[in-house]
Amino acid sequence: MESPATRRPTLADVARRAGASTAVVSYVVNDGPRAVAPATRERVEAAIRELGYRRNPIAGALSVGRSNLVGLLVPDTANGFFGELSRCFEAEGRRRGLMTMLGNTGYDDDGVSEHYISGFSDLRPRGIFGMSVASGTRLPADTPFVFIHSVPEGVTAPSVRFDDLAGARTAVEHLIAHGYTDIHCLAGPHSEGQHGDGPGSLREQGWRQAMTAAGLATEGRIHRSSFDRVVVEGYARDMLGAGPWPRAVFATTDEQALAVLRAATAVGARVPEDIALAGFDGIREAMLGGVRLTTVRVPMEQLAARAFDLLDTLAAPSPDPACGAGAAVGAAAAEHVVFAGELVIGDTCGCPQAGATG
């Protein structure tokens, strides 16, 4: 049994110290739903400080409807892009007084998203962000949900993503402007495909559009690999080791592009003299080291902030009494926000001046 000196102080302890009821202490801790007289509030807040009381977010969720938690579903935080984007969401959440629960769903999902969504929803979070959720996944009826980065076709929940199609087209057009005609694409797995609506598919479509517009062939120039960094590393070595080398490669992610860069070194190819290279995402790793990657940099911090704005709108009570108390505002459900990327010139495309933007 814990002694009074070691056990965690409770709401009842604060009430006794402040000479108030537990209900009044709850109103102070949860900032409502009833007003508390200033003098009483001061006594309660003083007791909280003296005892070192910390609010139980789950208990608070049961009393006022929502906790200060948000859920975030990502495929794999070991991937540089997903790791950095997750960090942006955590930072934005902290700025708003929220804590982020993180779930890695894997690239194949296989029901993992529903597992996390169900578990997170039990904790009454402020909402859930889904970065890579399989089509057909059941969304919670009573928990606000925002899709980010990857948006399944036909979703009614709000979403925030990057303009993957236009960004890829810009990167490939830049390679074409160098005079390269043999431009290969390192894309995602067959499950993504060239006609899908995921980021990898849209980036592949951008490559195809740029190549077709320039009258360049795409047949035989598409390569597919998992987005898993270990798998793509081996694939890139096999791709270049088999020869002949492509004159240029557009990789649909920076992780893939960096794998090609390392593979080129392994087989003795010079970048960009033998193989020019461009990626997509703008992760920090792509800017480090002796060779900076030419890539499409996306505004991760802006996307995170906008996603939280949409979540706030969903969580706000509807002003229309017909919608019922606490109903989500309908306008946000149809909002789909798209952020453009920016081409950042590095050392891998063949430009004499690196570090510029285009």
C-alpha positions, 0 to 999 in steps of 0.5 A: 500500500502506498503511503500518503508521501508516495502515492499520486495526489487525487482530486479528493486530496486537492478538494480537502486542501482547498476546502472545496468540493470535488465537483468544484475542483473538477470545474477548475481542472477541466475549465468548466462546465460551470464557472468558479468564483475567483477566490475559490479558483485561487484556493484550488489552484494553490492546492494543485501546486502545493500537492503537485496534482496532475490531471488524468486526461482519460478521466477528464475525457469521460467528464468533459467529452474529449481528452487532450490526446490526438492519434496519428497513424503512419506507415513507418517512422523509420522512413525519413519522410514519415519520421519528419512529418510525424515530428511536425505533427507532434510539435504542432500538437504540443503548441496547441496543448495536445499530446500525440499518440503514434501508431505505425501501420506498415505499408500493407496495413492489413487491418492494422489501421482499424486496430489503432483507430479502435484503440485510440477512439476508446481514449476519447481523443480530440481526433485522429490523423490518418497518414496512410489508411487503406481504402475501406477502413471503417472510420469512427462515427464519434471521433473526428478524423482527418486524412493526411498525405494519402487520401483514398478515393471517395472519402468524405472526411477532410484531408490535407495532402501535397500536390504529388502529380504537379511536383513530380512533373516539375522534377522530371521536366527539369531533368528533361531540360538538361537534355536527358532522354533516357529517364527512368522512374523508381516507383512504388510497388504494384499495389500502388499502380500507375492509376491509383490515387496514392502519393506514389501513384500520382508521382508516377503519373507526373513522370509519365505526363512529363515524358509523354509531353516531351515525346519520350518513351516510358515503356521499360523505364519503370521500376517498382520496389517497396518503400521500405528503406532496406528493401529499396536499398537492395533493389537499387543495387540490383537495378544498377548492377544489371546494367546498362545504367539509365542516364537519369532516374526520378525516384518517387521518394527521397528514400528511394533516391538516396538508395540509388545514390548509394547504389551508384557509388557501389557500382562505380557510377558517378552522379550526376556525370553518369546517372542524374538523379531527382527525388521527392519529399525534401527530407533533411537527410537528402540535404546532408553529406557531401552530395545534396539531392535535387528534390521536390521539397514539401511544406511539412510544418504547414501541412501539420498546422492546417490538419490541426485547424481542420480537426479543430473545426470538426471538433467544434459544436455545430451552431445549428440546433438541428444537428444536435449538441456537439455535432461536427460542423459539416463544412469541414467534412468537404474540405480538401487542402492541397499544398504545392511542393518546391523544386530544390536544386542540389548536386545530383541533376547536373546543374552547375549551381547547387542550392537554388530553388526552381 
